[in-house]
Amino acid sequence: MERVRRLIEYYGMQPHPEGGYYVRTYQSAGRIAAGNLPPGFRGPRPFSTAIYFLLEQGNFSAFHRIRSDECWHFYEGGPLLIHIIDPGGDCRTVKLGPAAEKEERYQFVVPAGCWFASEPAPGTHYSFTGCTVSPGFDFDDFELADAHTLAGQYPHHIALIRRLCR
């Protein structure tokens, strides 16, 4: 699709390890010292970071989790489905998009430590979104799920996990 190609080229987006394309657009100059962060962080982090994120039809962002809250923002294209499994095993799907009358939201926060994956909603050619993370994102805080391990922890969500893991 021409629009997808233009967005990727214009913003200089690169493939993301979880799927889709991304580019970091912001990193705060201010930093949080490692000693002031919750357990699990190994080193200082920026106060906040932000990216553009794009998924095309037929692609998905595989189940992963990070140590920070992640606020998703919808920009253009069609709705994006964000599937979240919280530490207690509850699963919910949020629609990120422009149509409140269809229960879509322009923003949604995935809490730190939750497993989550995303995919364009059926009939969506692409979803152009963004993510703001605080404390700021670092790949040291990123964990890509292993389908077998995650399905063992949450067997009642096995079909979703197998479909959205790499």
MIDOSE-476464 format. One record per residue (C-alpha): residue in one letter; x, y, z. Coordinates in steps of 0.1 Angstrom, whole numbers, padded with zeros to 4 digits, always signed. Last residue first. Layout:
<atoms>
AXYZ...
</atoms>
This chain:
<atoms>
R+0067-0156+0169C+0037-0153+0192L+0003-0140+0183R-0016-0171+0171R-0002-0194+0197I-0011-0169+0225L-0046-0163+0212A-0053-0201+0209I-0038-0208+0243H-0058-0182+0263H-0072-0207+0289P-0037-0223+0291Y-0023-0191+0308Q+0011-0201+0323G+0016-0231+0300A+0006-0209+0270L+0032-0184+0280T+0059-0210+0282H+0050-0226+0249A+0045-0193+0231D+0078-0178+0243A+0071-0142+0250L+0094-0113+0240E+0107-0095+0270F+0116-0058+0269D+0132-0039+0299D+0168-0043+0286F+0154-0029+0253D+0150+0005+0270F+0118+0024+0272G+0114+0056+0293P+0099+0054+0328S+0074+0061+0313V+0066+0049+0278T+0047+0068+0251C+0035+0047+0222G+0023+0058+0188T-0001+0045+0162F-0005+0040+0124S-0028+0011+0118Y-0029-0006+0084H-0052-0022+0059T-0080-0028+0085G-0107-0052+0074P-0104-0073+0106A-0087-0052+0133P-0049-0046+0129E-0029-0066+0154S-0016-0062+0189A+0001-0082+0216F+0003-0078+0254W+0018-0094+0285C+0013-0072+0315G+0043-0061+0336A+0037-0024+0334P+0001-0014+0327V-0010-0011+0290V-0024+0025+0288F-0050+0033+0261Q-0055+0063+0239Y-0077+0072+0209R-0103+0047+0220E-0127+0025+0200E-0160+0013+0215K-0177+0014+0181E-0195+0047+0189A-0161+0060+0201A-0148+0057+0165P-0112+0069+0160G-0092+0038+0169L-0075+0016+0195K-0098-0013+0202V-0090-0030+0236T-0090-0067+0241R-0091-0083+0275C-0074-0112+0292D-0074-0120+0329G-0045-0143+0339G-0036-0127+0373P-0005-0111+0358D-0026-0093+0332I-0031-0106+0297I-0036-0077+0272H-0048-0080+0236I-0045-0047+0217L-0067-0045+0186L-0058-0017+0162P-0085+0002+0143G-0080+0015+0108G-0056+0040+0094E-0046+0071+0113Y-0031+0085+0146F-0041+0062+0176H-0021+0066+0208W-0008+0039+0231C+0004+0046+0266E+0029+0021+0279D+0035+0016+0316S+0070+0004+0324R+0087-0029+0329I+0079-0043+0295R+0059-0072+0282H+0057-0092+0250F+0032-0110+0229A+0039-0105+0192S+0030-0073+0173F+0011-0085+0143N+0013-0086+0105G-0014-0096+0080Q-0028-0060+0076E+0001-0036+0082L+0013-0024+0116L+0029+0009+0123F+0045+0024+0154Y+0056+0059+0161I+0077+0061+0192A+0079+0080+0225T+0102+0080+0255S+0098+0092+0291F+0117+0101+0323P+0148+0086+0307R+0161+0055+0324P+0190+0047+0348G+0204+0013+0352R+0192-0023+0356F+0154-0020+0362G+0140-0051+0379P+0129-0034+0412P+0112-0001+0409L+0133+0030+0399N+0149+0055+0423G+0181+0035+0427A+0186+0033+0389A+0186+0071+0386I+0157+0087+0366R+0169+0107+0337G+0160+0141+0322A+0168+0147+0286S+0135+0131+0276Q+0136+0108+0246Y+0113+0115+0216T+0105+0102+0181R+0118+0067+0183V+0110+0049+0151Y+0088+0019+0145Y+0077-0008+0121G+0056-0040+0125G+0066-0071+0144E+0080-0078+0179P+0116-0073+0168H+0106-0039+0152P+0113-0032+0116Q+0127+0003+0110M+0108+0036+0104G+0126+0065+0087Y+0096+0088+0093Y+0091+0097+0057E+0100+0062+0044I+0077+0042+0067L+0049+0067+0063R+0053+0067+0025R+0054+0029+0022V+0022+0026+0043R+0004+0052+0022E+0014+0034-0010M+0000+0000+0000
</atoms>
